[in-house]
Amino acid sequence: TQGPLIEVPGLDGSLQRAAEVNVLGTVRDSSGVSRVKVNGTPILLPTSQLVVDLKTSLSLPPGTHPVTIDAWDLFENHSRSRTTVRIDPSPPVISIDGLSDIRGETVIELRIQDDIGLAQVRLGERVYDDAAGESAFSTTVTVPRDAITIRAEDRAGNSNEIRVDISELRSALAAADDAAPKRALGELPPRTSSDRVFL
């Protein structure tokens, strides 16, 4: 005989940026649901119910984790639902690979990376739809004025937004060429051996 029907829509394979994962769904059985466990932890039921509204949460570290739901009816028929969820609290990494002056215009080379894939990249007013789903996106962009805002969001909803001031960027790139590079642009770290400035 079949056990209770477990329905947890939208959880399997989902991406979450918060460590607290909400497990929401229903468990139903025509004879009554007597017990429910989520990842081995019992859910308190005051009495058997035809329909159990499942509302609980799990605290999970970054990474991919199983979520297992077990349920029993009044006759001890058992059913199990196995899903996975990935926790990723890290925003995309934006790096400036170069800066040049071409015919009086300032052009920057940039790279945006994210392990789980980008959802959207916006450079100034322009949205780059071709970046969606990619783990790395590179382009060159002409800065229309003295600064440009770069925003990137990944598939979990983590976002990173920076405002690149060209004069400060020139100073940062110059400082990175010194024997003892100095910090610029707030928490901007020195360039690495690959000559990139990360933001």
One Martini backbone bead per residue (centre of mass of N, CA, C, O) as a GRO file, in nm:
protein
  199
    1THR     BB    1   0.098   0.035   0.019
    2GLN     BB    2   0.070   0.354   0.008
    3GLY     BB    3   0.182   0.639   0.101
    4PRO     BB    4   0.206   0.946   0.137
    5LEU     BB    5   0.168   1.253  -0.019
    6ILE     BB    6   0.443   1.445  -0.144
    7GLU     BB    7   0.462   1.814  -0.160
    8VAL     BB    8   0.748   2.023  -0.291
    9PRO     BB    9   0.749   2.297  -0.446
   10GLY     BB   10   1.052   2.439  -0.579
   11LEU     BB   11   1.309   2.273  -0.445
   12ASP     BB   12   1.431   2.109  -0.659
   13GLY     BB   13   1.741   2.240  -0.740
   14SER     BB   14   1.763   2.488  -0.588
   15LEU     BB   15   1.851   2.829  -0.536
   16GLN     BB   16   2.030   2.976  -0.257
   17ARG     BB   17   2.146   3.252  -0.048
   18ALA     BB   18   2.033   3.139   0.208
   19ALA     BB   19   2.072   2.936   0.492
   20GLU     BB   20   1.763   2.961   0.508
   21VAL     BB   21   1.538   2.695   0.443
   22ASN     BB   22   1.229   2.660   0.305
   23VAL     BB   23   0.979   2.410   0.383
   24LEU     BB   24   0.714   2.379   0.147
   25GLY     BB   25   0.396   2.196   0.187
   26THR     BB   26   0.245   1.866   0.143
   27VAL     BB   27   0.066   1.607   0.333
   28ARG     BB   28  -0.124   1.319   0.213
   29ASP     BB   29  -0.407   1.109   0.343
   30SER     BB   30  -0.696   0.917   0.365
   31SER     BB   31  -0.614   0.796   0.666
   32GLY     BB   32  -0.375   0.963   0.763
   33VAL     BB   33  -0.126   1.153   0.911
   34SER     BB   34   0.118   1.064   1.165
   35ARG     BB   35   0.412   1.120   1.022
   36VAL     BB   36   0.700   1.357   1.011
   37LYS     BB   37   1.015   1.405   0.832
   38VAL     BB   38   1.310   1.629   0.826
   39ASN     BB   39   1.607   1.517   0.814
   40GLY     BB   40   1.504   1.335   1.081
   41THR     BB   41   1.303   1.553   1.184
   42PRO     BB   42   1.038   1.593   1.365
   43ILE     BB   43   0.699   1.677   1.316
   44LEU     BB   44   0.460   1.831   1.484
   45LEU     BB   45   0.161   1.638   1.568
   46PRO     BB   46  -0.132   1.642   1.740
   47THR     BB   47  -0.258   1.474   1.496
   48SER     BB   48  -0.407   1.320   1.270
   49GLN     BB   49  -0.402   1.397   0.908
   50LEU     BB   50  -0.500   1.442   0.588
   51VAL     BB   51  -0.356   1.734   0.600
   52VAL     BB   52  -0.024   1.865   0.579
   53ASP     BB   53   0.132   2.164   0.656
   54LEU     BB   54   0.445   2.237   0.542
   55LYS     BB   55   0.650   2.423   0.795
   56THR     BB   56   0.993   2.469   0.752
   57SER     BB   57   1.349   2.477   0.848
   58LEU     BB   58   1.692   2.512   0.724
   59SER     BB   59   2.036   2.503   0.821
   60LEU     BB   60   2.278   2.582   0.568
   61PRO     BB   61   2.554   2.552   0.408
   62PRO     BB   62   2.748   2.584   0.167
   63GLY     BB   63   2.604   2.407  -0.099
   64THR     BB   64   2.501   2.073  -0.152
   65HIS     BB   65   2.176   1.943  -0.043
   66PRO     BB   66   1.976   1.729   0.114
   67VAL     BB   67   1.611   1.666   0.110
   68THR     BB   68   1.427   1.473   0.345
   69ILE     BB   69   1.098   1.319   0.328
   70ASP     BB   70   0.900   1.164   0.576
   71ALA     BB   71   0.602   0.940   0.572
   72TRP     BB   72   0.305   0.841   0.764
   73ASP     BB   73   0.047   0.647   0.829
   74LEU     BB   74  -0.177   0.474   1.028
   75PHE     BB   75  -0.044   0.193   0.882
   76GLU     BB   76   0.271   0.252   0.821
   77ASN     BB   77   0.292   0.383   0.562
   78HIS     BB   78   0.562   0.469   0.342
   79SER     BB   79   0.727   0.780   0.243
   80ARG     BB   80   0.959   0.948   0.001
   81SER     BB   81   1.143   1.261  -0.035
   82ARG     BB   82   1.392   1.374  -0.273
   83THR     BB   83   1.607   1.654  -0.251
   84THR     BB   84   1.772   1.959  -0.364
   85VAL     BB   85   2.007   2.214  -0.243
   86ARG     BB   86   2.163   2.533  -0.311
   87ILE     BB   87   2.417   2.721  -0.148
   88ASP     BB   88   2.476   3.080  -0.243
   89PRO     BB   89   2.628   3.382  -0.104
   90SER     BB   90   2.788   3.466  -0.360
   91PRO     BB   91   2.888   3.707  -0.551
   92PRO     BB   92   2.991   3.844  -0.809
   93VAL     BB   93   3.293   3.893  -0.993
   94ILE     BB   94   3.467   4.196  -1.050
   95SER     BB   95   3.694   4.276  -1.325
   96ILE     BB   96   3.973   4.471  -1.427
   97ASP     BB   97   4.186   4.431  -1.720
   98GLY     BB   98   4.152   4.732  -1.850
   99LEU     BB   99   4.285   5.053  -1.984
  100SER     BB  100   4.188   5.288  -2.249
  101ASP     BB  101   4.269   5.518  -2.521
  102ILE     BB  102   4.030   5.585  -2.789
  103ARG     BB  103   3.984   5.848  -2.961
  104GLY     BB  104   3.913   5.997  -2.669
  105GLU     BB  105   3.824   5.725  -2.538
  106THR     BB  106   3.712   5.530  -2.272
  107VAL     BB  107   3.832   5.192  -2.216
  108ILE     BB  108   3.708   4.890  -2.073
  109GLU     BB  109   3.808   4.582  -1.928
  110LEU     BB  110   3.590   4.307  -1.843
  111ARG     BB  111   3.507   4.071  -1.570
  112ILE     BB  112   3.254   3.817  -1.498
  113GLN     BB  113   3.200   3.597  -1.210
  114ASP     BB  114   3.022   3.271  -1.154
  115ASP     BB  115   2.961   2.954  -1.050
  116ILE     BB  116   2.626   2.943  -1.108
  117GLY     BB  117   2.561   3.192  -1.268
  118LEU     BB  118   2.426   3.430  -1.458
  119ALA     BB  119   2.146   3.662  -1.497
  120GLN     BB  120   2.277   3.967  -1.491
  121VAL     BB  121   2.401   4.250  -1.692
  122ARG     BB  122   2.502   4.593  -1.607
  123LEU     BB  123   2.601   4.878  -1.814
  124GLY     BB  124   2.463   5.111  -1.700
  125GLU     BB  125   2.189   5.102  -1.927
  126ARG     BB  126   2.296   4.825  -2.018
  127VAL     BB  127   2.178   4.503  -2.112
  128TYR     BB  128   2.321   4.167  -2.094
  129ASP     BB  129   2.167   3.883  -2.206
  130ASP     BB  130   2.418   3.691  -2.290
  131ALA     BB  131   2.500   3.631  -1.978
  132ALA     BB  132   2.293   3.432  -1.929
  133GLY     BB  133   2.421   3.135  -1.767
  134GLU     BB  134   2.698   3.234  -1.727
  135SER     BB  135   3.017   3.214  -1.555
  136ALA     BB  136   3.136   3.407  -1.787
  137PHE     BB  137   3.209   3.766  -1.860
  138SER     BB  138   3.323   3.952  -2.149
  139THR     BB  139   3.425   4.302  -2.208
  140THR     BB  140   3.389   4.612  -2.375
  141VAL     BB  141   3.371   4.963  -2.260
  142THR     BB  142   3.240   5.275  -2.302
  143VAL     BB  143   3.285   5.564  -2.129
  144PRO     BB  144   3.076   5.840  -2.131
  145ARG     BB  145   3.223   5.937  -1.877
  146ASP     BB  146   3.379   5.936  -1.555
  147ALA     BB  147   3.160   5.700  -1.513
  148ILE     BB  148   3.048   5.361  -1.403
  149THR     BB  149   2.791   5.121  -1.368
  150ILE     BB  150   2.818   4.792  -1.223
  151ARG     BB  151   2.596   4.503  -1.267
  152ALA     BB  152   2.552   4.183  -1.093
  153GLU     BB  153   2.363   3.872  -1.127
  154ASP     BB  154   2.267   3.575  -1.002
  155ARG     BB  155   2.068   3.283  -0.980
  156ALA     BB  156   2.030   3.343  -0.652
  157GLY     BB  157   2.042   3.685  -0.618
  158ASN     BB  158   2.317   3.779  -0.621
  159SER     BB  159   2.488   4.099  -0.583
  160ASN     BB  160   2.694   4.341  -0.777
  161GLU     BB  161   2.786   4.690  -0.716
  162ILE     BB  162   2.964   4.938  -0.909
  163ARG     BB  163   3.162   5.241  -0.916
  164VAL     BB  164   3.353   5.368  -1.180
  165ASP     BB  165   3.625   5.571  -1.142
  166ILE     BB  166   3.857   5.668  -1.361
  167SER     BB  167   4.065   5.818  -1.185
  168GLU     BB  168   4.083   5.593  -0.968
  169LEU     BB  169   4.164   5.366  -1.161
  170ARG     BB  170   4.430   5.486  -1.254
  171SER     BB  171   4.553   5.485  -0.972
  172ALA     BB  172   4.529   5.180  -0.920
  173LEU     BB  173   4.701   5.085  -1.162
  174ALA     BB  174   4.955   5.240  -1.078
  175ALA     BB  175   4.985   5.111  -0.793
  176ALA     BB  176   5.012   4.811  -0.904
  177ASP     BB  177   5.312   4.880  -1.026
  178ASP     BB  178   5.424   4.882  -0.766
  179ALA     BB  179   5.600   4.729  -0.523
  180ALA     BB  180   5.384   4.879  -0.315
  181PRO     BB  181   5.075   4.860  -0.321
  182LYS     BB  182   4.794   5.062  -0.313
  183ARG     BB  183   4.499   5.148  -0.202
  184ALA     BB  184   4.184   5.163  -0.380
  185LEU     BB  185   3.860   5.192  -0.395
  186GLY     BB  186   3.877   5.122  -0.101
  187GLU     BB  187   3.885   4.762  -0.118
  188LEU     BB  188   4.093   4.753  -0.335
  189PRO     BB  189   4.296   4.535  -0.459
  190PRO     BB  190   4.563   4.434  -0.582
  191ARG     BB  191   4.711   4.323  -0.835
  192THR     BB  192   4.773   4.054  -1.002
  193SER     BB  193   4.959   3.855  -1.209
  194SER     BB  194   4.713   3.914  -1.430
  195ASP     BB  195   4.640   4.220  -1.425
  196ARG     BB  196   4.397   4.255  -1.209
  197VAL     BB  197   4.106   4.423  -1.097
  198PHE     BB  198   3.919   4.380  -0.809
  199LEU     BB  199   3.551   4.434  -0.700
   0.00000   0.00000   0.00000
